[in-house]
Amino acid sequence: MAQYLVTGANRGLGLEYVRQLLARGDRVIACCRHAARASELNRFSGAFPGHLKVLPLDVAEPRSIAELVRETDMLDVRIDTLINNAGVLTPGEQFGAVESASLAQAFATNAAGPFLLTQALAPRLADGGKVIAISSGLGSIARASQFATPSYNISKAGLNMAVRMLGFALAARRIAVLALSPGWVKTDMGGAGAELEVEQSVANMLKVIDDLQFDENHIGQFLGNSGKPVPW
């Protein structure tokens, strides 16, 4: 069985990742900001004894990242796949009224957080393992067609570059690093009008992750949930 670490695991895509991974017999470290209040995760702990550890993590806080690293050191686990899923989106932003705090929060959580967490956990990553960052088609510069959710879009474009940098940094250990778009999903962030159910999006993405192998000619790729490349 493989060992996964999933961030933003208390709801939406993150919670569904945990559910599907546990259901197929994998071990999971599930991270979220308020672990004690994550009722579904704590219910999973009882349903899958010995397979789930729930730990607190705010990816935007360096001290929280450092504490998580200490926890994983105490657990003495080797992480086969790290899924950087935690993210934030500020709705309703209008040009002329975009606030610096929204941009800073989006960058800290969506771009800097996954980069710094992966860097900090690198000694715990298995050689030949995988690092996944949940990106978005909204982070594609080539696809941009209107002014909307700028803090989110800009931060996801930054995340894509972070993935490329991490891919080069971890290449000597043959760790595959991937930016993965879940598609437009019916989550709190995606809204009820989205195209994909959470269960289907995660199932699609897990197939892409399972099939992923290190390729020195395709370091730090950006793929959709179908496994096809997304334009930068």
Short mmCIF file of the C-alpha atoms (twelve columns), coordinates in Angstrom:
data_MODEL
# 
_entry.id   MODEL 
# 
loop_
_atom_site.group_PDB 
_atom_site.id 
_atom_site.type_symbol 
_atom_site.label_atom_id 
_atom_site.label_alt_id 
_atom_site.label_comp_id 
_atom_site.label_asym_id 
_atom_site.label_seq_id 
_atom_site.Cartn_x 
_atom_site.Cartn_y 
_atom_site.Cartn_z 
_atom_site.pdbx_PDB_model_num 
ATOM 1   C CA . MET A 1   0.000   0.000  0.000   1 
ATOM 2   C CA . ALA A 2   1.158   3.560  -0.716  1 
ATOM 3   C CA . GLN A 3   1.482   6.484  1.683   1 
ATOM 4   C CA . TYR A 4   -0.175  9.749  0.639   1 
ATOM 5   C CA . LEU A 5   -0.223  13.201 2.215   1 
ATOM 6   C CA . VAL A 6   -3.158  15.419 1.207   1 
ATOM 7   C CA . THR A 7   -3.551  19.096 2.124   1 
ATOM 8   C CA . GLY A 8   -6.887  20.910 2.341   1 
ATOM 9   C CA . ALA A 9   -8.355  17.529 3.207   1 
ATOM 10  C CA . ASN A 10  -11.403 18.522 5.244   1 
ATOM 11  C CA . ARG A 11  -13.780 19.274 2.357   1 
ATOM 12  C CA . GLY A 12  -14.324 19.246 -1.387  1 
ATOM 13  C CA . LEU A 13  -11.660 17.651 -3.537  1 
ATOM 14  C CA . GLY A 14  -9.335  17.032 -0.595  1 
ATOM 15  C CA . LEU A 15  -11.920 15.097 1.400   1 
ATOM 16  C CA . GLU A 16  -12.852 13.057 -1.658  1 
ATOM 17  C CA . TYR A 17  -9.186  12.237 -2.278  1 
ATOM 18  C CA . VAL A 18  -8.974  10.907 1.270   1 
ATOM 19  C CA . ARG A 19  -12.178 8.888  0.885   1 
ATOM 20  C CA . GLN A 20  -11.153 7.245  -2.378  1 
ATOM 21  C CA . LEU A 21  -7.589  6.544  -1.272  1 
ATOM 22  C CA . LEU A 22  -8.736  4.904  1.964   1 
ATOM 23  C CA . ALA A 23  -11.375 2.889  0.117   1 
ATOM 24  C CA . ARG A 24  -8.712  1.304  -2.072  1 
ATOM 25  C CA . GLY A 25  -6.457  0.470  0.864   1 
ATOM 26  C CA . ASP A 26  -3.853  3.250  0.854   1 
ATOM 27  C CA . ARG A 27  -2.545  5.081  3.899   1 
ATOM 28  C CA . VAL A 28  -3.215  8.816  4.172   1 
ATOM 29  C CA . ILE A 29  -1.985  11.747 6.213   1 
ATOM 30  C CA . ALA A 30  -4.830  14.245 5.895   1 
ATOM 31  C CA . CYS A 31  -3.985  17.871 6.664   1 
ATOM 32  C CA . CYS A 32  -6.280  20.826 7.270   1 
ATOM 33  C CA . ARG A 33  -6.231  24.014 9.311   1 
ATOM 34  C CA . HIS A 34  -8.586  22.828 12.077  1 
ATOM 35  C CA . ALA A 35  -7.997  19.101 12.437  1 
ATOM 36  C CA . ALA A 36  -10.007 18.764 15.646  1 
ATOM 37  C CA . ARG A 37  -13.116 20.161 13.921  1 
ATOM 38  C CA . ALA A 38  -12.787 18.029 10.769  1 
ATOM 39  C CA . SER A 39  -15.686 15.718 11.634  1 
ATOM 40  C CA . GLU A 40  -15.693 13.700 8.400   1 
ATOM 41  C CA . LEU A 41  -11.958 13.063 8.578   1 
ATOM 42  C CA . ASN A 42  -12.228 11.995 12.191  1 
ATOM 43  C CA . ARG A 43  -15.073 9.656  11.234  1 
ATOM 44  C CA . PHE A 44  -12.823 8.130  8.572   1 
ATOM 45  C CA . SER A 45  -10.176 7.577  11.248  1 
ATOM 46  C CA . GLY A 46  -12.561 5.285  13.062  1 
ATOM 47  C CA . ALA A 47  -13.695 3.533  9.898   1 
ATOM 48  C CA . PHE A 48  -10.143 2.896  8.645   1 
ATOM 49  C CA . PRO A 49  -8.042  2.254  11.763  1 
ATOM 50  C CA . GLY A 50  -4.328  2.555  11.225  1 
ATOM 51  C CA . HIS A 51  -4.738  3.976  7.722   1 
ATOM 52  C CA . LEU A 52  -5.474  7.645  8.431   1 
ATOM 53  C CA . LYS A 53  -3.679  10.294 10.439  1 
ATOM 54  C CA . VAL A 54  -5.271  13.754 10.669  1 
ATOM 55  C CA . LEU A 55  -2.853  16.617 11.298  1 
ATOM 56  C CA . PRO A 56  -3.240  20.413 11.460  1 
ATOM 57  C CA . LEU A 57  -1.691  22.493 8.684   1 
ATOM 58  C CA . ASP A 58  -2.069  26.014 7.356   1 
ATOM 59  C CA . VAL A 59  0.058   26.035 4.192   1 
ATOM 60  C CA . ALA A 60  0.239   29.846 4.288   1 
ATOM 61  C CA . GLU A 61  2.038   29.785 7.660   1 
ATOM 62  C CA . PRO A 62  5.721   28.741 7.704   1 
ATOM 63  C CA . ARG A 63  5.500   27.794 11.389  1 
ATOM 64  C CA . SER A 64  2.605   25.458 10.645  1 
ATOM 65  C CA . ILE A 65  4.620   23.822 7.866   1 
ATOM 66  C CA . ALA A 66  7.561   23.386 10.237  1 
ATOM 67  C CA . GLU A 67  5.303   21.756 12.838  1 
ATOM 68  C CA . LEU A 68  3.920   19.343 10.241  1 
ATOM 69  C CA . VAL A 69  7.455   18.361 9.278   1 
ATOM 70  C CA . ARG A 70  8.199   17.633 12.948  1 
ATOM 71  C CA . GLU A 71  5.054   15.477 13.134  1 
ATOM 72  C CA . THR A 72  6.000   13.474 10.049  1 
ATOM 73  C CA . ASP A 73  9.507   13.020 11.435  1 
ATOM 74  C CA . MET A 74  8.007   11.599 14.636  1 
ATOM 75  C CA . LEU A 75  5.786   9.268  12.592  1 
ATOM 76  C CA . ASP A 76  8.868   8.255  10.583  1 
ATOM 77  C CA . VAL A 77  6.868   7.869  7.369   1 
ATOM 78  C CA . ARG A 78  8.028   7.851  3.780   1 
ATOM 79  C CA . ILE A 79  5.605   9.808  1.568   1 
ATOM 80  C CA . ASP A 80  5.026   8.179  -1.805  1 
ATOM 81  C CA . THR A 81  2.689   10.886 -3.123  1 
ATOM 82  C CA . LEU A 82  2.193   14.432 -1.861  1 
ATOM 83  C CA . ILE A 83  -1.032  16.080 -3.053  1 
ATOM 84  C CA . ASN A 84  -0.947  19.856 -2.606  1 
ATOM 85  C CA . ASN A 85  -4.686  20.525 -2.731  1 
ATOM 86  C CA . ALA A 86  -5.306  23.401 -0.280  1 
ATOM 87  C CA . GLY A 87  -6.411  26.582 -2.009  1 
ATOM 88  C CA . VAL A 88  -8.403  29.792 -1.633  1 
ATOM 89  C CA . LEU A 89  -10.484 31.923 -4.000  1 
ATOM 90  C CA . THR A 90  -11.796 35.424 -3.329  1 
ATOM 91  C CA . PRO A 91  -15.153 35.775 -5.137  1 
ATOM 92  C CA . GLY A 92  -16.562 38.929 -6.667  1 
ATOM 93  C CA . GLU A 93  -13.317 40.815 -7.302  1 
ATOM 94  C CA . GLN A 94  -13.769 43.849 -9.571  1 
ATOM 95  C CA . PHE A 95  -11.053 45.796 -11.386 1 
ATOM 96  C CA . GLY A 96  -10.264 48.950 -9.442  1 
ATOM 97  C CA . ALA A 97  -11.170 47.306 -6.145  1 
ATOM 98  C CA . VAL A 98  -8.836  44.278 -5.983  1 
ATOM 99  C CA . GLU A 99  -7.211  44.385 -2.568  1 
ATOM 100 C CA . SER A 100 -3.554  43.666 -1.879  1 
ATOM 101 C CA . ALA A 101 -4.597  41.428 1.021   1 
ATOM 102 C CA . SER A 102 -6.543  39.161 -1.371  1 
ATOM 103 C CA . LEU A 103 -3.589  38.894 -3.731  1 
ATOM 104 C CA . ALA A 104 -1.219  38.186 -0.847  1 
ATOM 105 C CA . GLN A 105 -3.473  35.536 0.676   1 
ATOM 106 C CA . ALA A 106 -3.995  33.813 -2.672  1 
ATOM 107 C CA . PHE A 107 -0.286  33.760 -3.430  1 
ATOM 108 C CA . ALA A 108 0.634   32.546 0.068   1 
ATOM 109 C CA . THR A 109 -1.888  29.694 -0.029  1 
ATOM 110 C CA . ASN A 110 -2.055  28.719 -3.694  1 
ATOM 111 C CA . ALA A 111 1.527   29.199 -4.890  1 
ATOM 112 C CA . ALA A 112 4.059   29.784 -2.111  1 
ATOM 113 C CA . GLY A 113 2.423   27.276 0.244   1 
ATOM 114 C CA . PRO A 114 2.728   24.218 -2.022  1 
ATOM 115 C CA . PHE A 115 6.270   25.188 -2.979  1 
ATOM 116 C CA . LEU A 116 7.439   25.686 0.604   1 
ATOM 117 C CA . LEU A 117 5.639   22.586 1.886   1 
ATOM 118 C CA . THR A 118 7.163   20.396 -0.814  1 
ATOM 119 C CA . GLN A 119 10.592  21.846 -0.107  1 
ATOM 120 C CA . ALA A 120 10.196  21.207 3.622   1 
ATOM 121 C CA . LEU A 121 8.916   17.639 3.149   1 
ATOM 122 C CA . ALA A 122 11.480  16.737 0.481   1 
ATOM 123 C CA . PRO A 123 13.574  14.592 2.870   1 
ATOM 124 C CA . ARG A 124 10.415  12.558 3.600   1 
ATOM 125 C CA . LEU A 125 9.502   12.025 -0.056  1 
ATOM 126 C CA . ALA A 126 10.228  8.602  -1.481  1 
ATOM 127 C CA . ASP A 127 12.751  8.453  -4.303  1 
ATOM 128 C CA . GLY A 128 10.742  7.847  -7.456  1 
ATOM 129 C CA . GLY A 129 7.683   9.297  -5.733  1 
ATOM 130 C CA . LYS A 130 5.203   11.923 -6.907  1 
ATOM 131 C CA . VAL A 131 4.343   15.519 -6.045  1 
ATOM 132 C CA . ILE A 132 0.985   16.774 -7.272  1 
ATOM 133 C CA . ALA A 133 -0.218  20.377 -7.154  1 
ATOM 134 C CA . ILE A 134 -3.907  20.959 -7.798  1 
ATOM 135 C CA . SER A 135 -3.862  23.819 -10.269 1 
ATOM 136 C CA . SER A 136 -6.647  25.142 -12.492 1 
ATOM 137 C CA . GLY A 137 -7.406  25.955 -16.080 1 
ATOM 138 C CA . LEU A 138 -7.903  29.483 -14.743 1 
ATOM 139 C CA . GLY A 139 -4.140  29.582 -14.190 1 
ATOM 140 C CA . SER A 140 -3.523  29.061 -17.911 1 
ATOM 141 C CA . ILE A 141 -2.282  32.311 -19.459 1 
ATOM 142 C CA . ALA A 142 -3.071  31.007 -22.940 1 
ATOM 143 C CA . ARG A 143 -6.706  30.339 -22.007 1 
ATOM 144 C CA . ALA A 144 -7.395  33.653 -20.248 1 
ATOM 145 C CA . SER A 145 -10.296 35.424 -21.988 1 
ATOM 146 C CA . GLN A 146 -11.786 37.813 -19.436 1 
ATOM 147 C CA . PHE A 147 -11.116 39.676 -16.194 1 
ATOM 148 C CA . ALA A 148 -12.359 37.381 -13.432 1 
ATOM 149 C CA . THR A 149 -11.082 36.048 -10.078 1 
ATOM 150 C CA . PRO A 150 -7.692  37.753 -10.631 1 
ATOM 151 C CA . SER A 151 -6.127  36.847 -7.275  1 
ATOM 152 C CA . TYR A 152 -6.904  33.179 -7.831  1 
ATOM 153 C CA . ASN A 153 -5.871  33.132 -11.490 1 
ATOM 154 C CA . ILE A 154 -2.591  34.960 -10.904 1 
ATOM 155 C CA . SER A 155 -1.701  32.690 -7.973  1 
ATOM 156 C CA . LYS A 156 -2.462  29.523 -9.953  1 
ATOM 157 C CA . ALA A 157 -0.237  30.742 -12.784 1 
ATOM 158 C CA . GLY A 158 2.448   31.214 -10.125 1 
ATOM 159 C CA . LEU A 159 1.786   27.702 -8.858  1 
ATOM 160 C CA . ASN A 160 2.427   26.332 -12.333 1 
ATOM 161 C CA . MET A 161 5.893   27.905 -12.365 1 
ATOM 162 C CA . ALA A 162 6.502   26.581 -8.840  1 
ATOM 163 C CA . VAL A 163 5.720   23.098 -10.181 1 
ATOM 164 C CA . ARG A 164 8.283   23.522 -12.943 1 
ATOM 165 C CA . MET A 165 10.923  24.652 -10.443 1 
ATOM 166 C CA . LEU A 166 10.156  21.760 -8.096  1 
ATOM 167 C CA . GLY A 167 10.310  19.351 -11.010 1 
ATOM 168 C CA . PHE A 168 13.867  20.404 -11.777 1 
ATOM 169 C CA . ALA A 169 14.847  20.433 -8.089  1 
ATOM 170 C CA . LEU A 170 13.619  16.863 -7.526  1 
ATOM 171 C CA . ALA A 171 14.605  15.383 -10.885 1 
ATOM 172 C CA . ALA A 172 17.828  13.832 -9.575  1 
ATOM 173 C CA . ARG A 173 15.666  11.627 -7.327  1 
ATOM 174 C CA . ARG A 174 13.311  10.809 -10.227 1 
ATOM 175 C CA . ILE A 175 10.352  12.352 -8.407  1 
ATOM 176 C CA . ALA A 176 7.582   13.224 -10.865 1 
ATOM 177 C CA . VAL A 177 6.070   16.664 -10.240 1 
ATOM 178 C CA . LEU A 178 2.756   17.606 -11.829 1 
ATOM 179 C CA . ALA A 179 0.330   20.530 -11.953 1 
ATOM 180 C CA . LEU A 180 -3.091  18.922 -12.299 1 
ATOM 181 C CA . SER A 181 -6.335  20.668 -13.205 1 
ATOM 182 C CA . PRO A 182 -9.455  19.035 -11.705 1 
ATOM 183 C CA . GLY A 183 -11.782 20.636 -14.234 1 
ATOM 184 C CA . TRP A 184 -14.827 22.703 -13.280 1 
ATOM 185 C CA . VAL A 185 -16.104 20.833 -10.235 1 
ATOM 186 C CA . LYS A 186 -19.203 21.153 -8.037  1 
ATOM 187 C CA . THR A 187 -17.461 22.279 -4.855  1 
ATOM 188 C CA . ASP A 188 -17.906 25.342 -2.640  1 
ATOM 189 C CA . MET A 189 -15.336 27.007 -4.882  1 
ATOM 190 C CA . GLY A 190 -16.641 25.750 -8.228  1 
ATOM 191 C CA . GLY A 191 -20.319 26.311 -7.511  1 
ATOM 192 C CA . ALA A 192 -23.443 24.265 -8.154  1 
ATOM 193 C CA . GLY A 193 -23.409 25.025 -11.890 1 
ATOM 194 C CA . ALA A 194 -20.080 23.297 -12.480 1 
ATOM 195 C CA . GLU A 195 -19.691 20.452 -14.959 1 
ATOM 196 C CA . LEU A 196 -18.185 17.663 -12.830 1 
ATOM 197 C CA . GLU A 197 -19.199 15.907 -9.648  1 
ATOM 198 C CA . VAL A 198 -16.456 15.777 -7.035  1 
ATOM 199 C CA . GLU A 199 -16.329 11.970 -7.095  1 
ATOM 200 C CA . GLN A 200 -15.751 11.836 -10.850 1 
ATOM 201 C CA . SER A 201 -13.118 14.576 -10.869 1 
ATOM 202 C CA . VAL A 202 -11.091 12.871 -8.154  1 
ATOM 203 C CA . ALA A 203 -11.443 9.450  -9.775  1 
ATOM 204 C CA . ASN A 204 -10.182 10.947 -13.043 1 
ATOM 205 C CA . MET A 205 -7.264  12.651 -11.313 1 
ATOM 206 C CA . LEU A 206 -6.270  9.523  -9.395  1 
ATOM 207 C CA . LYS A 207 -6.016  7.673  -12.682 1 
ATOM 208 C CA . VAL A 208 -3.686  10.391 -14.000 1 
ATOM 209 C CA . ILE A 209 -1.637  10.242 -10.784 1 
ATOM 210 C CA . ASP A 210 -1.456  6.439  -10.830 1 
ATOM 211 C CA . ASP A 211 -0.253  6.478  -14.440 1 
ATOM 212 C CA . LEU A 212 2.275   9.255  -13.844 1 
ATOM 213 C CA . GLN A 213 5.934   8.325  -14.208 1 
ATOM 214 C CA . PHE A 214 9.065   10.428 -14.068 1 
ATOM 215 C CA . ASP A 215 10.071  11.605 -17.543 1 
ATOM 216 C CA . GLU A 216 13.182  13.748 -17.904 1 
ATOM 217 C CA . ASN A 217 11.736  15.154 -21.143 1 
ATOM 218 C CA . HIS A 218 8.516   16.309 -19.459 1 
ATOM 219 C CA . ILE A 219 9.511   17.793 -16.111 1 
ATOM 220 C CA . GLY A 220 6.838   19.711 -14.232 1 
ATOM 221 C CA . GLN A 221 3.932   19.081 -16.607 1 
ATOM 222 C CA . PHE A 222 0.505   20.759 -16.540 1 
ATOM 223 C CA . LEU A 223 -2.257  18.217 -17.249 1 
ATOM 224 C CA . GLY A 224 -6.026  18.128 -17.066 1 
ATOM 225 C CA . ASN A 225 -8.048  15.439 -15.323 1 
ATOM 226 C CA . SER A 226 -8.187  13.555 -18.627 1 
ATOM 227 C CA . GLY A 227 -4.392  13.300 -18.661 1 
ATOM 228 C CA . LYS A 228 -4.078  15.644 -21.622 1 
ATOM 229 C CA . PRO A 229 -1.740  18.692 -21.496 1 
ATOM 230 C CA . VAL A 230 -3.213  22.076 -20.513 1 
ATOM 231 C CA . PRO A 231 -1.604  25.089 -22.228 1 
ATOM 232 C CA . TRP A 232 0.533   27.216 -19.964 1 
# 
